[in-house]
Amino acid sequence: MRYQIEFLRRPADEDSVCLTRAPEAYELRIAEFQAQAWSAQAQAEHGARAWQIRDMRKKGRIVSVELFDGDVRRVH
């Protein structure tokens, strides 16, 4: 697993994770698409308001963030 998707209740607080999913993806763009696909469920069932993607090959560094009311922000 290269990436880990974390859905957040409070977008400004990276520790407000309410759901974690592991996509079967080795490219960031594909992991972002998977996060978008899972977003509706995370919002409805867990109150998520954003997601962040961690690159596990870079010691869990956050590489992408999306607020559900905004655009994708790449962190790299």
C-alpha positions in Angstrom: 0.0 0.0 0.0 1.5 3.3 -1.1 -1.3 5.7 -0.2 -3.7 6.0 2.7 -6.9 8.1 2.5 -8.1 9.7 5.7 -11.5 11.4 5.9 -11.7 14.3 8.3 -14.5 15.8 10.3 -12.7 19.1 10.8 -10.7 20.1 7.7 -8.2 22.3 9.6 -7.4 19.5 12.0 -5.4 16.6 10.5 -6.1 14.6 13.7 -9.9 14.6 13.3 -9.8 11.4 11.2 -13.2 9.7 11.1 -12.5 7.0 8.5 -9.4 5.6 6.9 -9.3 3.7 3.6 -6.5 2.1 1.6 -6.8 2.4 -2.1 -5.3 -0.1 -4.5 -3.3 2.7 -6.2 0.3 3.5 -6.9 -0.3 6.8 -8.5 -1.5 9.9 -6.6 -4.1 10.9 -9.2 -5.8 7.4 -9.0 -5.8 7.6 -5.2 -7.5 11.1 -5.5 -10.2 9.6 -7.8 -10.8 6.8 -5.3 -11.0 9.4 -2.4 -13.6 11.3 -4.4 -15.6 8.2 -5.1 -15.7 7.3 -1.4 -16.5 10.9 -0.3 -20.3 10.7 -0.4 -20.3 7.7 1.9 -17.8 9.3 4.3 -19.9 12.4 4.5 -23.2 10.6 5.1 -22.0 7.9 7.5 -19.2 9.7 9.4 -19.8 13.4 9.0 -16.6 13.9 7.0 -15.9 17.4 5.5 -12.6 16.8 3.8 -10.0 14.1 3.0 -6.3 14.0 3.0 -4.0 11.5 1.4 -0.7 10.3 3.0 2.2 8.8 1.0 3.3 5.9 3.1 6.6 5.7 1.2 7.4 9.2 2.5 6.8 8.4 6.1 3.1 9.2 6.0 3.6 12.7 4.7 0.3 14.4 3.5 0.5 14.9 -0.2 -3.1 15.9 -1.2 -6.0 17.5 0.6 -9.6 18.2 -0.6 -12.3 20.1 1.2 -15.7 19.0 0.2 -16.6 22.6 -0.7 -13.4 23.4 -2.6 -10.8 22.2 -5.0 -8.1 19.6 -4.6 -5.0 21.0 -3.0 -1.8 19.1 -3.7 0.8 19.4 -1.0 3.8 17.4 -2.3 
